[in-house]
């Protein structure tokens, strides 16, 4: 067996192990999906959503995700679950089928839908690998991995196809032992624990709820002021766009805005809250009109990520977290910026440690500082040859 095949089989076994761990510990689904992305996805493919959805009435609930923070997930359920074209057309797929999104929805048609224009376009995500995993009554379980149209997806698609029966079994185990249910009583605790800025606003921009991170942000930002329980945005264009969205004027259901303070920019995705789900938002008391989710966006150079991959034989996700550490950032910052759990970040850094021969983040940073990231070719003596 050639080395490439051995590596692929080892990667497949590692993902399968995480999938069955998630069957017993549902919070581990985020790690399992991160593992799938890390081992098999092309560069810039770093989002995966495992979701139960229903078309009539349109609704859904997350089993797990990678690259999607908790309340971006809530925004997806409130606005797009069971409504967007990939969900609707994917519902008709036979269980076990894995497709490229272009096979079920023409891309030109998909890019006219507000799921793309008001949401995915912010990240240039226009294609996806989609798998139909299971059915239970009117509900269907799907895996959706959206991304920009870059890179060969054949390895990812083959891996997902082979993983389908394992994910099916694991999700059924979770359902049978009752651990996969999302509980409304935990909503406010989950919001407060979120590493992202979370704000719920009423139709007149009144502040209904702000999680701890949002409260700290409001205290220091100059771009937003709180006057008599209402938020006033300094940028008139931003204020106008959000007011129209909150009052339901126009067809748009999302807005992406940037609030700049000195050297830092905070990016917010504002989502209109439909009346039928307003009562489910923590702290909103049924009057929510907008859900704002956001945080700082700090990307790492694609060139640096590619060089780290070459030097140390890292996966794209491992190279990205290594670049964060080299830049002096922490695992918590990586988790916040990438929308993954801290456990998923720890999973990735363990892989980096194993391949670079170090055991601590400080040692990794020192190693990478010895190898200037501007160099154009791999450093042979840093790579272990098998």
SULLINSUL-V688443 format. One record per pair of residues at least 6 apart in sequence whose C-alpha atoms are under 7 Angstrom apart, sorted by the first residue. I is the first residue (numbers start at 1). J is the second residue. Records with the same first field share a line. If there is no record, write none. Layout:
# SULLINSUL-V688443
I=J / J
This chain:
# SULLINSUL-V688443
11=39
15=32 / 35 / 36
16=166
18=32
19=29 / 32 / 167 / 170
20=170
21=28
22=28 / 29
23=170 / 171 / 173 / 174
24=174
26=179 / 180
29=64
30=64 / 65 / 66 / 341 / 344
31=343 / 344 / 347
33=48 / 65 / 66
34=66 / 344
37=46
38=315 / 316 / 317 / 318
39=315
40=155 / 156
41=156
42=151 / 152 / 153
43=151 / 316
44=147
45=147
46=67
47=66 / 67 / 68 / 145 / 146
48=65 / 66 / 67 / 144 / 145 / 146
49=64 / 65 / 66 / 143 / 144 / 145
50=62 / 63 / 64 / 65 / 142 / 143 / 144
51=60 / 61 / 62 / 63 / 141 / 142 / 143
52=60 / 61 / 62 / 139 / 140 / 141 / 142
53=59 / 60 / 61 / 81 / 82 / 139 / 140 / 141
54=60 / 82 / 138 / 139 / 140
55=82 / 83 / 88
58=81 / 82 / 83
59=77 / 81 / 82
60=77 / 81 / 82
61=77
63=180
66=339 / 340
67=338 / 339 / 340
68=339 / 340
69=339 / 340
70=194
71=293
72=293
75=271
78=273 / 274 / 277
80=115
81=87
82=88
84=115
85=105 / 110
86=101 / 105
89=104
90=132
91=140
93=132
94=132
95=132 / 133 / 134
96=131 / 132 / 133 / 164
97=131 / 132
98=130 / 131 / 132 / 161
99=129 / 130 / 131
100=128 / 129 / 130
101=127 / 128 / 129 / 130
110=116
111=117
118=254 / 255
119=254
120=126
124=148
125=146 / 147 / 148
126=146 / 147 / 148 / 149
127=146 / 147 / 148 / 149
128=144 / 145 / 146 / 147
129=144 / 145 / 146 / 157
130=143 / 144 / 145
131=142 / 143 / 144
132=141 / 142 / 143
133=141 / 142 / 164 / 168
134=140 / 141 / 168
135=141
174=180
187=282
188=282 / 283
191=211
192=211 / 212
195=213 / 336
196=213 / 293 / 294 / 295 / 336
197=211 / 213 / 214 / 293 / 294 / 295
198=210 / 211 / 214 / 292 / 293 / 294
199=209 / 210 / 211 / 214 / 291 / 292 / 293
200=207 / 208 / 209 / 210 / 284 / 288 / 290 / 291 / 292
201=207 / 208 / 288 / 289 / 290 / 291
202=208 / 287 / 288 / 289 / 290
203=246 / 247 / 289
205=230 / 231 / 243
206=229 / 230 / 231
207=229 / 230 / 231
208=283 / 284
209=283 / 284
218=224
221=261
222=261
223=233 / 234 / 259 / 260 / 261
224=231 / 232 / 233 / 234
225=231 / 232 / 233
226=232
233=239
238=257
245=253 / 272
246=272 / 289 / 290
253=271 / 272
254=269 / 270 / 271 / 272
255=269 / 270 / 271
256=268 / 269 / 270
257=267 / 268 / 269
258=265 / 266 / 267 / 268
259=265 / 266 / 267
260=266
265=296
266=294 / 295 / 296
267=294 / 295 / 296 / 297
268=292 / 293 / 294 / 295
269=292 / 293 / 294
270=290 / 291 / 292 / 293
271=290 / 291 / 292
272=289 / 290 / 291
273=288 / 289 / 290 / 291
278=286 / 287 / 288
279=285 / 286
296=337
297=337
298=337
300=323
304=373
305=319 / 320 / 323
307=378
308=314 / 319
309=315 / 316 / 319
310=378
311=378 / 379 / 383
312=355 / 356 / 383
314=352
318=348 / 349 / 351 / 352
321=334 / 349
324=334
325=361 / 365
326=365 / 368 / 369
331=345
332=342
335=341 / 342 / 345
353=359
358=364
